[in-house]
Amino acid sequence: MIWNSMSEFFAMGGYGDYVWGSFGVTALLMAIEVAHVGYERQQTLQRLRMLHDAQADAVDLPA
């Protein structure tokens, strides 16, 4: 397809709303995925620290 102007490029032969909307939704979902993975990583590290501390406290207790 040949575009004579930027507006024709963004219109994508009448399918621009679908094409750019799809790109936008995909980019949004990928950003949400990255943020969610970062959040879950922090939560997992926090849980591991708590378990480690609890285990260290249990070992230090006299029997």
CHARMM-style PDB file with segment names, atoms N, HN, CA, C and O in Angstrom:
ATOM      1  N   MET     1       0.839  -1.164   0.000  1.00  0.00      PROA
ATOM      2  CA  MET     1       0.000   0.000   0.000  1.00  0.00      PROA
ATOM      3  C   MET     1       0.894   1.241   0.000  1.00  0.00      PROA
ATOM      4  O   MET     1       1.904   1.272   0.703  1.00  0.00      PROA
ATOM      5  N   ILE     2       0.542   2.238  -0.763  1.00  0.00      PROA
ATOM      6  HN  ILE     2      -0.278   2.213  -1.335  1.00  0.00      PROA
ATOM      7  CA  ILE     2       1.314   3.471  -0.860  1.00  0.00      PROA
ATOM      8  C   ILE     2       0.517   4.596  -0.217  1.00  0.00      PROA
ATOM      9  O   ILE     2      -0.658   4.794  -0.523  1.00  0.00      PROA
ATOM     10  N   TRP     3       1.174   5.334   0.681  1.00  0.00      PROA
ATOM     11  HN  TRP     3       2.129   5.173   0.929  1.00  0.00      PROA
ATOM     12  CA  TRP     3       0.512   6.462   1.337  1.00  0.00      PROA
ATOM     13  C   TRP     3       1.133   7.752   0.823  1.00  0.00      PROA
ATOM     14  O   TRP     3       2.353   7.879   0.721  1.00  0.00      PROA
ATOM     15  N   ASN     4       0.267   8.701   0.504  1.00  0.00      PROA
ATOM     16  HN  ASN     4      -0.724   8.597   0.587  1.00  0.00      PROA
ATOM     17  CA  ASN     4       0.736   9.987   0.005  1.00  0.00      PROA
ATOM     18  C   ASN     4       0.888  11.024   1.109  1.00  0.00      PROA
ATOM     19  O   ASN     4       1.474  12.084   0.891  1.00  0.00      PROA
ATOM     20  N   SER     5       0.371  10.729   2.276  1.00  0.00      PROA
ATOM     21  HN  SER     5      -0.106   9.868   2.453  1.00  0.00      PROA
ATOM     22  CA  SER     5       0.486  11.669   3.391  1.00  0.00      PROA
ATOM     23  C   SER     5       0.425  10.892   4.699  1.00  0.00      PROA
ATOM     24  O   SER     5       0.076   9.712   4.728  1.00  0.00      PROA
ATOM     25  N   MET     6       0.772  11.580   5.769  1.00  0.00      PROA
ATOM     26  HN  MET     6       1.056  12.538   5.745  1.00  0.00      PROA
ATOM     27  CA  MET     6       0.720  10.946   7.088  1.00  0.00      PROA
ATOM     28  C   MET     6      -0.717  10.616   7.485  1.00  0.00      PROA
ATOM     29  O   MET     6      -0.963   9.602   8.139  1.00  0.00      PROA
ATOM     30  N   SER     7      -1.661  11.461   7.096  1.00  0.00      PROA
ATOM     31  HN  SER     7      -1.462  12.285   6.565  1.00  0.00      PROA
ATOM     32  CA  SER     7      -3.051  11.190   7.457  1.00  0.00      PROA
ATOM     33  C   SER     7      -3.551   9.916   6.774  1.00  0.00      PROA
ATOM     34  O   SER     7      -4.326   9.161   7.360  1.00  0.00      PROA
ATOM     35  N   GLU     8      -3.110   9.678   5.541  1.00  0.00      PROA
ATOM     36  HN  GLU     8      -2.480  10.291   5.065  1.00  0.00      PROA
ATOM     37  CA  GLU     8      -3.478   8.426   4.867  1.00  0.00      PROA
ATOM     38  C   GLU     8      -2.826   7.232   5.561  1.00  0.00      PROA
ATOM     39  O   GLU     8      -3.426   6.163   5.673  1.00  0.00      PROA
ATOM     40  N   PHE     9      -1.588   7.426   6.027  1.00  0.00      PROA
ATOM     41  HN  PHE     9      -1.100   8.294   5.936  1.00  0.00      PROA
ATOM     42  CA  PHE     9      -0.903   6.350   6.749  1.00  0.00      PROA
ATOM     43  C   PHE     9      -1.665   5.989   8.021  1.00  0.00      PROA
ATOM     44  O   PHE     9      -1.909   4.813   8.291  1.00  0.00      PROA
ATOM     45  N   PHE    10      -2.044   7.012   8.806  1.00  0.00      PROA
ATOM     46  HN  PHE    10      -1.846   7.967   8.586  1.00  0.00      PROA
ATOM     47  CA  PHE    10      -2.751   6.747  10.052  1.00  0.00      PROA
ATOM     48  C   PHE    10      -4.167   6.240   9.814  1.00  0.00      PROA
ATOM     49  O   PHE    10      -4.715   5.541  10.666  1.00  0.00      PROA
ATOM     50  N   ALA    11      -4.773   6.575   8.676  1.00  0.00      PROA
ATOM     51  HN  ALA    11      -4.328   7.143   7.984  1.00  0.00      PROA
ATOM     52  CA  ALA    11      -6.111   6.077   8.355  1.00  0.00      PROA
ATOM     53  C   ALA    11      -6.064   4.604   7.954  1.00  0.00      PROA
ATOM     54  O   ALA    11      -7.053   3.887   8.108  1.00  0.00      PROA
ATOM     55  N   MET    12      -4.930   4.152   7.445  1.00  0.00      PROA
ATOM     56  HN  MET    12      -4.127   4.734   7.320  1.00  0.00      PROA
ATOM     57  CA  MET    12      -4.723   2.751   7.054  1.00  0.00      PROA
ATOM     58  C   MET    12      -5.836   2.238   6.139  1.00  0.00      PROA
ATOM     59  O   MET    12      -6.354   1.138   6.332  1.00  0.00      PROA
ATOM     60  N   GLY    13      -6.188   3.028   5.165  1.00  0.00      PROA
ATOM     61  HN  GLY    13      -5.767   3.922   5.008  1.00  0.00      PROA
ATOM     62  CA  GLY    13      -7.193   2.598   4.199  1.00  0.00      PROA
ATOM     63  C   GLY    13      -8.563   2.384   4.819  1.00  0.00      PROA
ATOM     64  O   GLY    13      -9.338   1.555   4.343  1.00  0.00      PROA
ATOM     65  N   GLY    14      -8.864   3.118   5.866  1.00  0.00      PROA
ATOM     66  HN  GLY    14      -8.234   3.792   6.253  1.00  0.00      PROA
ATOM     67  CA  GLY    14     -10.158   2.990   6.530  1.00  0.00      PROA
ATOM     68  C   GLY    14     -10.144   2.062   7.729  1.00  0.00      PROA
ATOM     69  O   GLY    14     -11.133   1.972   8.456  1.00  0.00      PROA
ATOM     70  N   TYR    15      -9.044   1.377   7.942  1.00  0.00      PROA
ATOM     71  HN  TYR    15      -8.240   1.450   7.351  1.00  0.00      PROA
ATOM     72  CA  TYR    15      -8.939   0.438   9.060  1.00  0.00      PROA
ATOM     73  C   TYR    15      -8.061   0.978  10.192  1.00  0.00      PROA
ATOM     74  O   TYR    15      -7.673   0.227  11.087  1.00  0.00      PROA
ATOM     75  N   GLY    16      -7.752   2.257  10.155  1.00  0.00      PROA
ATOM     76  HN  GLY    16      -8.067   2.867   9.428  1.00  0.00      PROA
ATOM     77  CA  GLY    16      -6.850   2.855  11.130  1.00  0.00      PROA
ATOM     78  C   GLY    16      -7.329   2.712  12.562  1.00  0.00      PROA
ATOM     79  O   GLY    16      -6.533   2.426  13.457  1.00  0.00      PROA
ATOM     80  N   ASP    17      -8.618   2.907  12.790  1.00  0.00      PROA
ATOM     81  HN  ASP    17      -9.264   3.139  12.064  1.00  0.00      PROA
ATOM     82  CA  ASP    17      -9.130   2.777  14.157  1.00  0.00      PROA
ATOM     83  C   ASP    17      -8.868   1.384  14.710  1.00  0.00      PROA
ATOM     84  O   ASP    17      -8.451   1.232  15.859  1.00  0.00      PROA
ATOM     85  N   TYR    18      -9.113   0.373  13.893  1.00  0.00      PROA
ATOM     86  HN  TYR    18      -9.452   0.496  12.960  1.00  0.00      PROA
ATOM     87  CA  TYR    18      -8.882  -1.009  14.327  1.00  0.00      PROA
ATOM     88  C   TYR    18      -7.394  -1.269  14.538  1.00  0.00      PROA
ATOM     89  O   TYR    18      -6.999  -1.826  15.561  1.00  0.00      PROA
ATOM     90  N   VAL    19      -6.570  -0.867  13.572  1.00  0.00      PROA
ATOM     91  HN  VAL    19      -6.891  -0.414  12.740  1.00  0.00      PROA
ATOM     92  CA  VAL    19      -5.134  -1.132  13.628  1.00  0.00      PROA
ATOM     93  C   VAL    19      -4.504  -0.426  14.820  1.00  0.00      PROA
ATOM     94  O   VAL    19      -3.821  -1.066  15.619  1.00  0.00      PROA
ATOM     95  N   TRP    20      -4.720   0.882  14.960  1.00  0.00      PROA
ATOM     96  HN  TRP    20      -5.276   1.402  14.311  1.00  0.00      PROA
ATOM     97  CA  TRP    20      -4.080   1.633  16.034  1.00  0.00      PROA
ATOM     98  C   TRP    20      -4.704   1.305  17.383  1.00  0.00      PROA
ATOM     99  O   TRP    20      -4.026   1.335  18.409  1.00  0.00      PROA
ATOM    100  N   GLY    21      -5.990   0.994  17.382  1.00  0.00      PROA
ATOM    101  HN  GLY    21      -6.541   0.969  16.548  1.00  0.00      PROA
ATOM    102  CA  GLY    21      -6.614   0.547  18.625  1.00  0.00      PROA
ATOM    103  C   GLY    21      -6.015  -0.757  19.111  1.00  0.00      PROA
ATOM    104  O   GLY    21      -5.786  -0.940  20.306  1.00  0.00      PROA
ATOM    105  N   SER    22      -5.762  -1.662  18.178  1.00  0.00      PROA
ATOM    106  HN  SER    22      -5.947  -1.514  17.207  1.00  0.00      PROA
ATOM    107  CA  SER    22      -5.138  -2.949  18.533  1.00  0.00      PROA
ATOM    108  C   SER    22      -3.730  -2.753  19.075  1.00  0.00      PROA
ATOM    109  O   SER    22      -3.344  -3.378  20.062  1.00  0.00      PROA
ATOM    110  N   PHE    23      -2.966  -1.881  18.426  1.00  0.00      PROA
ATOM    111  HN  PHE    23      -3.279  -1.373  17.624  1.00  0.00      PROA
ATOM    112  CA  PHE    23      -1.628  -1.576  18.929  1.00  0.00      PROA
ATOM    113  C   PHE    23      -1.706  -0.975  20.323  1.00  0.00      PROA
ATOM    114  O   PHE    23      -0.925  -1.342  21.201  1.00  0.00      PROA
ATOM    115  N   GLY    24      -2.635  -0.060  20.534  1.00  0.00      PROA
ATOM    116  HN  GLY    24      -3.269   0.239  19.821  1.00  0.00      PROA
ATOM    117  CA  GLY    24      -2.773   0.592  21.826  1.00  0.00      PROA
ATOM    118  C   GLY    24      -3.143  -0.378  22.934  1.00  0.00      PROA
ATOM    119  O   GLY    24      -2.558  -0.344  24.017  1.00  0.00      PROA
ATOM    120  N   VAL    25      -4.116  -1.247  22.663  1.00  0.00      PROA
ATOM    121  HN  VAL    25      -4.590  -1.275  21.783  1.00  0.00      PROA
ATOM    122  CA  VAL    25      -4.538  -2.229  23.669  1.00  0.00      PROA
ATOM    123  C   VAL    25      -3.397  -3.192  23.983  1.00  0.00      PROA
ATOM    124  O   VAL    25      -3.181  -3.538  25.144  1.00  0.00      PROA
ATOM    125  N   THR    26      -2.675  -3.619  22.968  1.00  0.00      PROA
ATOM    126  HN  THR    26      -2.851  -3.338  22.025  1.00  0.00      PROA
ATOM    127  CA  THR    26      -1.545  -4.525  23.173  1.00  0.00      PROA
ATOM    128  C   THR    26      -0.460  -3.860  24.018  1.00  0.00      PROA
ATOM    129  O   THR    26       0.066  -4.470  24.949  1.00  0.00      PROA
ATOM    130  N   ALA    27      -0.125  -2.606  23.694  1.00  0.00      PROA
ATOM    131  HN  ALA    27      -0.552  -2.111  22.937  1.00  0.00      PROA
ATOM    132  CA  ALA    27       0.896  -1.892  24.462  1.00  0.00      PROA
ATOM    133  C   ALA    27       0.450  -1.713  25.907  1.00  0.00      PROA
ATOM    134  O   ALA    27       1.256  -1.869  26.825  1.00  0.00      PROA
ATOM    135  N   LEU    28      -0.817  -1.389  26.123  1.00  0.00      PROA
ATOM    136  HN  LEU    28      -1.471  -1.262  25.378  1.00  0.00      PROA
ATOM    137  CA  LEU    28      -1.341  -1.225  27.478  1.00  0.00      PROA
ATOM    138  C   LEU    28      -1.247  -2.529  28.265  1.00  0.00      PROA
ATOM    139  O   LEU    28      -0.801  -2.532  29.412  1.00  0.00      PROA
ATOM    140  N   LEU    29      -1.665  -3.634  27.655  1.00  0.00      PROA
ATOM    141  HN  LEU    29      -2.028  -3.631  26.723  1.00  0.00      PROA
ATOM    142  CA  LEU    29      -1.614  -4.928  28.337  1.00  0.00      PROA
ATOM    143  C   LEU    29      -0.182  -5.355  28.640  1.00  0.00      PROA
ATOM    144  O   LEU    29       0.080  -5.949  29.686  1.00  0.00      PROA
ATOM    145  N   MET    30       0.740  -5.059  27.739  1.00  0.00      PROA
ATOM    146  HN  MET    30       0.528  -4.576  26.889  1.00  0.00      PROA
ATOM    147  CA  MET    30       2.140  -5.402  27.999  1.00  0.00      PROA
ATOM    148  C   MET    30       2.691  -4.578  29.164  1.00  0.00      PROA
ATOM    149  O   MET    30       3.450  -5.097  29.982  1.00  0.00      PROA
ATOM    150  N   ALA    31       2.317  -3.303  29.245  1.00  0.00      PROA
ATOM    151  HN  ALA    31       1.701  -2.881  28.580  1.00  0.00      PROA
ATOM    152  CA  ALA    31       2.761  -2.458  30.361  1.00  0.00      PROA
ATOM    153  C   ALA    31       2.171  -2.957  31.675  1.00  0.00      PROA
ATOM    154  O   ALA    31       2.859  -2.981  32.695  1.00  0.00      PROA
ATOM    155  N   ILE    32       0.899  -3.355  31.656  1.00  0.00      PROA
ATOM    156  HN  ILE    32       0.339  -3.335  30.827  1.00  0.00      PROA
ATOM    157  CA  ILE    32       0.263  -3.894  32.856  1.00  0.00      PROA
ATOM    158  C   ILE    32       0.965  -5.184  33.283  1.00  0.00      PROA
ATOM    159  O   ILE    32       1.181  -5.405  34.475  1.00  0.00      PROA
ATOM    160  N   GLU    33       1.316  -6.020  32.335  1.00  0.00      PROA
ATOM    161  HN  GLU    33       1.140  -5.841  31.367  1.00  0.00      PROA
ATOM    162  CA  GLU    33       2.006  -7.277  32.648  1.00  0.00      PROA
ATOM    163  C   GLU    33       3.352  -7.015  33.324  1.00  0.00      PROA
ATOM    164  O   GLU    33       3.687  -7.662  34.316  1.00  0.00      PROA
ATOM    165  N   VAL    34       4.118  -6.073  32.790  1.00  0.00      PROA
ATOM    166  HN  VAL    34       3.846  -5.547  31.984  1.00  0.00      PROA
ATOM    167  CA  VAL    34       5.420  -5.739  33.374  1.00  0.00      PROA
ATOM    168  C   VAL    34       5.241  -5.215  34.800  1.00  0.00      PROA
ATOM    169  O   VAL    34       5.975  -5.608  35.707  1.00  0.00      PROA
ATOM    170  N   ALA    35       4.264  -4.329  34.991  1.00  0.00      PROA
ATOM    171  HN  ALA    35       3.668  -4.010  34.254  1.00  0.00      PROA
ATOM    172  CA  ALA    35       4.016  -3.782  36.328  1.00  0.00      PROA
ATOM    173  C   ALA    35       3.571  -4.880  37.292  1.00  0.00      PROA
ATOM    174  O   ALA    35       3.990  -4.900  38.449  1.00  0.00      PROA
ATOM    175  N   HSD    36       2.726  -5.789  36.818  1.00  0.00      PROA
ATOM    176  HN  HSD    36       2.385  -5.773  35.878  1.00  0.00      PROA
ATOM    177  CA  HSD    36       2.229  -6.866  37.671  1.00  0.00      PROA
ATOM    178  C   HSD    36       3.361  -7.815  38.071  1.00  0.00      PROA
ATOM    179  O   HSD    36       3.433  -8.242  39.224  1.00  0.00      PROA
ATOM    180  N   VAL    37       4.229  -8.139  37.142  1.00  0.00      PROA
ATOM    181  HN  VAL    37       4.171  -7.792  36.206  1.00  0.00      PROA
ATOM    182  CA  VAL    37       5.367  -9.015  37.452  1.00  0.00      PROA
ATOM    183  C   VAL    37       6.268  -8.349  38.488  1.00  0.00      PROA
ATOM    184  O   VAL    37       6.745  -9.012  39.408  1.00  0.00      PROA
ATOM    185  N   GLY    38       6.503  -7.053  38.349  1.00  0.00      PROA
ATOM    186  HN  GLY    38       6.115  -6.514  37.601  1.00  0.00      PROA
ATOM    187  CA  GLY    38       7.318  -6.341  39.331  1.00  0.00      PROA
ATOM    188  C   GLY    38       6.682  -6.354  40.706  1.00  0.00      PROA
ATOM    189  O   GLY    38       7.368  -6.553  41.709  1.00  0.00      PROA
ATOM    190  N   TYR    39       5.368  -6.143  40.761  1.00  0.00      PROA
ATOM    191  HN  TYR    39       4.811  -5.981  39.946  1.00  0.00      PROA
ATOM    192  CA  TYR    39       4.650  -6.166  42.034  1.00  0.00      PROA
ATOM    193  C   TYR    39       4.716  -7.552  42.669  1.00  0.00      PROA
ATOM    194  O   TYR    39       4.994  -7.674  43.862  1.00  0.00      PROA
ATOM    195  N   GLU    40       4.465  -8.585  41.889  1.00  0.00      PROA
ATOM    196  HN  GLU    40       4.239  -8.486  40.919  1.00  0.00      PROA
ATOM    197  CA  GLU    40       4.510  -9.957  42.406  1.00  0.00      PROA
ATOM    198  C   GLU    40       5.913 -10.325  42.881  1.00  0.00      PROA
ATOM    199  O   GLU    40       6.067 -11.055  43.859  1.00  0.00      PROA
ATOM    200  N   ARG    41       6.928  -9.825  42.195  1.00  0.00      PROA
ATOM    201  HN  ARG    41       6.802  -9.231  41.400  1.00  0.00      PROA
ATOM    202  CA  ARG    41       8.314 -10.087  42.613  1.00  0.00      PROA
ATOM    203  C   ARG    41       8.571  -9.480  43.987  1.00  0.00      PROA
ATOM    204  O   ARG    41       9.149 -10.125  44.861  1.00  0.00      PROA
ATOM    205  N   GLN    42       8.141  -8.241  44.169  1.00  0.00      PROA
ATOM    206  HN  GLN    42       7.672  -7.717  43.458  1.00  0.00      PROA
ATOM    207  CA  GLN    42       8.319  -7.595  45.465  1.00  0.00      PROA
ATOM    208  C   GLN    42       7.591  -8.362  46.567  1.00  0.00      PROA
ATOM    209  O   GLN    42       8.135  -8.548  47.656  1.00  0.00      PROA
ATOM    210  N   GLN    43       6.371  -8.805  46.293  1.00  0.00      PROA
ATOM    211  HN  GLN    43       5.929  -8.654  45.408  1.00  0.00      PROA
ATOM    212  CA  GLN    43       5.602  -9.545  47.282  1.00  0.00      PROA
ATOM    213  C   GLN    43       6.288 -10.871  47.625  1.00  0.00      PROA
ATOM    214  O   GLN    43       6.335 -11.262  48.792  1.00  0.00      PROA
ATOM    215  N   THR    44       6.811 -11.550  46.628  1.00  0.00      PROA
ATOM    216  HN  THR    44       6.773 -11.232  45.680  1.00  0.00      PROA
ATOM    217  CA  THR    44       7.491 -12.825  46.855  1.00  0.00      PROA
ATOM    218  C   THR    44       8.757 -12.631  47.682  1.00  0.00      PROA
ATOM    219  O   THR    44       9.025 -13.396  48.608  1.00  0.00      PROA
ATOM    220  N   LEU    45       9.536 -11.599  47.342  1.00  0.00      PROA
ATOM    221  HN  LEU    45       9.318 -10.977  46.589  1.00  0.00      PROA
ATOM    222  CA  LEU    45      10.747 -11.331  48.117  1.00  0.00      PROA
ATOM    223  C   LEU    45      10.408 -10.986  49.559  1.00  0.00      PROA
ATOM    224  O   LEU    45      11.117 -11.400  50.476  1.00  0.00      PROA
ATOM    225  N   GLN    46       9.344 -10.240  49.769  1.00  0.00      PROA
ATOM    226  HN  GLN    46       8.768  -9.904  49.023  1.00  0.00      PROA
ATOM    227  CA  GLN    46       8.919  -9.895  51.126  1.00  0.00      PROA
ATOM    228  C   GLN    46       8.510 -11.155  51.898  1.00  0.00      PROA
ATOM    229  O   GLN    46       8.876 -11.313  53.063  1.00  0.00      PROA
ATOM    230  N   ARG    47       7.759 -12.045  51.256  1.00  0.00      PROA
ATOM    231  HN  ARG    47       7.462 -11.917  50.309  1.00  0.00      PROA
ATOM    232  CA  ARG    47       7.363 -13.302  51.910  1.00  0.00      PROA
ATOM    233  C   ARG    47       8.583 -14.154  52.247  1.00  0.00      PROA
ATOM    234  O   ARG    47       8.646 -14.746  53.325  1.00  0.00      PROA
ATOM    235  N   LEU    48       9.541 -14.219  51.342  1.00  0.00      PROA
ATOM    236  HN  LEU    48       9.489 -13.738  50.467  1.00  0.00      PROA
ATOM    237  CA  LEU    48      10.753 -15.000  51.597  1.00  0.00      PROA
ATOM    238  C   LEU    48      11.551 -14.421  52.761  1.00  0.00      PROA
ATOM    239  O   LEU    48      12.081 -15.170  53.581  1.00  0.00      PROA
ATOM    240  N   ARG    49      11.642 -13.085  52.840  1.00  0.00      PROA
ATOM    241  HN  ARG    49      11.212 -12.476  52.174  1.00  0.00      PROA
ATOM    242  CA  ARG    49      12.335 -12.457  53.967  1.00  0.00      PROA
ATOM    243  C   ARG    49      11.638 -12.790  55.278  1.00  0.00      PROA
ATOM    244  O   ARG    49      12.296 -13.094  56.273  1.00  0.00      PROA
ATOM    245  N   MET    50      10.305 -12.734  55.285  1.00  0.00      PROA
ATOM    246  HN  MET    50       9.770 -12.486  54.477  1.00  0.00      PROA
ATOM    247  CA  MET    50       9.549 -13.043  56.496  1.00  0.00      PROA
ATOM    248  C   MET    50       9.773 -14.497  56.905  1.00  0.00      PROA
ATOM    249  O   MET    50       9.975 -14.781  58.086  1.00  0.00      PROA
ATOM    250  N   LEU    51       9.740 -15.418  55.946  1.00  0.00      PROA
ATOM    251  HN  LEU    51       9.576 -15.188  54.987  1.00  0.00      PROA
ATOM    252  CA  LEU    51       9.983 -16.831  56.254  1.00  0.00      PROA
ATOM    253  C   LEU    51      11.399 -17.037  56.773  1.00  0.00      PROA
ATOM    254  O   LEU    51      11.616 -17.790  57.722  1.00  0.00      PROA
ATOM    255  N   HSD    52      12.352 -16.371  56.153  1.00  0.00      PROA
ATOM    256  HN  HSD    52      12.176 -15.758  55.382  1.00  0.00      PROA
ATOM    257  CA  HSD    52      13.748 -16.491  56.589  1.00  0.00      PROA
ATOM    258  C   HSD    52      13.907 -15.984  58.011  1.00  0.00      PROA
ATOM    259  O   HSD    52      14.556 -16.629  58.835  1.00  0.00      PROA
ATOM    260  N   ASP    53      13.315 -14.829  58.303  1.00  0.00      PROA
ATOM    261  HN  ASP    53      12.788 -14.306  57.633  1.00  0.00      PROA
ATOM    262  CA  ASP    53      13.403 -14.274  59.664  1.00  0.00      PROA
ATOM    263  C   ASP    53      12.722 -15.172  60.677  1.00  0.00      PROA
ATOM    264  O   ASP    53      13.243 -15.367  61.775  1.00  0.00      PROA
ATOM    265  N   ALA    54      11.565 -15.724  60.329  1.00  0.00      PROA
ATOM    266  HN  ALA    54      11.142 -15.565  59.437  1.00  0.00      PROA
ATOM    267  CA  ALA    54      10.852 -16.612  61.230  1.00  0.00      PROA
ATOM    268  C   ALA    54      11.661 -17.876  61.505  1.00  0.00      PROA
ATOM    269  O   ALA    54      11.710 -18.371  62.631  1.00  0.00      PROA
ATOM    270  N   GLN    55      12.286 -18.380  60.462  1.00  0.00      PROA
ATOM    271  HN  GLN    55      12.247 -17.979  59.547  1.00  0.00      PROA
ATOM    272  CA  GLN    55      13.107 -19.581  60.630  1.00  0.00      PROA
ATOM    273  C   GLN    55      14.336 -19.271  61.488  1.00  0.00      PROA
ATOM    274  O   GLN    55      14.724 -20.089  62.322  1.00  0.00      PROA
ATOM    275  N   ALA    56      14.938 -18.129  61.298  1.00  0.00      PROA
ATOM    276  HN  ALA    56      14.623 -17.465  60.620  1.00  0.00      PROA
ATOM    277  CA  ALA    56      16.111 -17.743  62.095  1.00  0.00      PROA
ATOM    278  C   ALA    56      15.710 -17.568  63.549  1.00  0.00      PROA
ATOM    279  O   ALA    56      16.464 -17.956  64.442  1.00  0.00      PROA
ATOM    280  N   ASP    57      14.540 -16.993  63.810  1.00  0.00      PROA
ATOM    281  HN  ASP    57      13.928 -16.678  63.084  1.00  0.00      PROA
ATOM    282  CA  ASP    57      14.066 -16.842  65.187  1.00  0.00      PROA
ATOM    283  C   ASP    57      13.798 -18.189  65.826  1.00  0.00      PROA
ATOM    284  O   ASP    57      14.070 -18.373  67.013  1.00  0.00      PROA
ATOM    285  N   ALA    58      13.271 -19.133  65.065  1.00  0.00      PROA
ATOM    286  HN  ALA    58      13.050 -18.984  64.101  1.00  0.00      PROA
ATOM    287  CA  ALA    58      12.958 -20.461  65.599  1.00  0.00      PROA
ATOM    288  C   ALA    58      14.239 -21.213  65.963  1.00  0.00      PROA
ATOM    289  O   ALA    58      14.254 -21.965  66.937  1.00  0.00      PROA
ATOM    290  N   VAL    59      15.286 -21.025  65.212  1.00  0.00      PROA
ATOM    291  HN  VAL    59      15.274 -20.414  64.421  1.00  0.00      PROA
ATOM    292  CA  VAL    59      16.562 -21.696  65.473  1.00  0.00      PROA
ATOM    293  C   VAL    59      17.212 -21.101  66.707  1.00  0.00      PROA
ATOM    294  O   VAL    59      17.864 -21.831  67.454  1.00  0.00      PROA
ATOM    295  N   ASP    60      17.065 -19.816  66.951  1.00  0.00      PROA
ATOM    296  HN  ASP    60      16.536 -19.223  66.344  1.00  0.00      PROA
ATOM    297  CA  ASP    60      17.707 -19.147  68.081  1.00  0.00      PROA
ATOM    298  C   ASP    60      17.032 -19.444  69.418  1.00  0.00      PROA
ATOM    299  O   ASP    60      17.630 -19.211  70.468  1.00  0.00      PROA
ATOM    300  N   LEU    61      15.800 -19.954  69.403  1.00  0.00      PROA
ATOM    301  HN  LEU    61      15.314 -20.144  68.550  1.00  0.00      PROA
ATOM    302  CA  LEU    61      15.088 -20.231  70.633  1.00  0.00      PROA
ATOM    303  C   LEU    61      15.700 -21.441  71.354  1.00  0.00      PROA
ATOM    304  O   LEU    61      16.018 -22.445  70.717  1.00  0.00      PROA
ATOM    305  N   PRO    62      15.862 -21.350  72.658  1.00  0.00      PROA
ATOM    306  CA  PRO    62      16.393 -22.522  73.380  1.00  0.00      PROA
ATOM    307  C   PRO    62      15.340 -23.598  73.466  1.00  0.00      PROA
ATOM    308  O   PRO    62      14.148 -23.308  73.574  1.00  0.00      PROA
ATOM    309  N   ALA    63      15.773 -24.823  73.418  1.00  0.00      PROA
ATOM    310  HN  ALA    63      16.740 -25.058  73.330  1.00  0.00      PROA
ATOM    311  CA  ALA    63      14.839 -25.947  73.431  1.00  0.00      PROA
ATOM    312  C   ALA    63      14.482 -26.372  74.821  1.00  0.00      PROA
ATOM    313  OT1 ALA    63      13.704 -27.308  75.001  1.00  0.00      PROA
TER     314      ALA     63
END
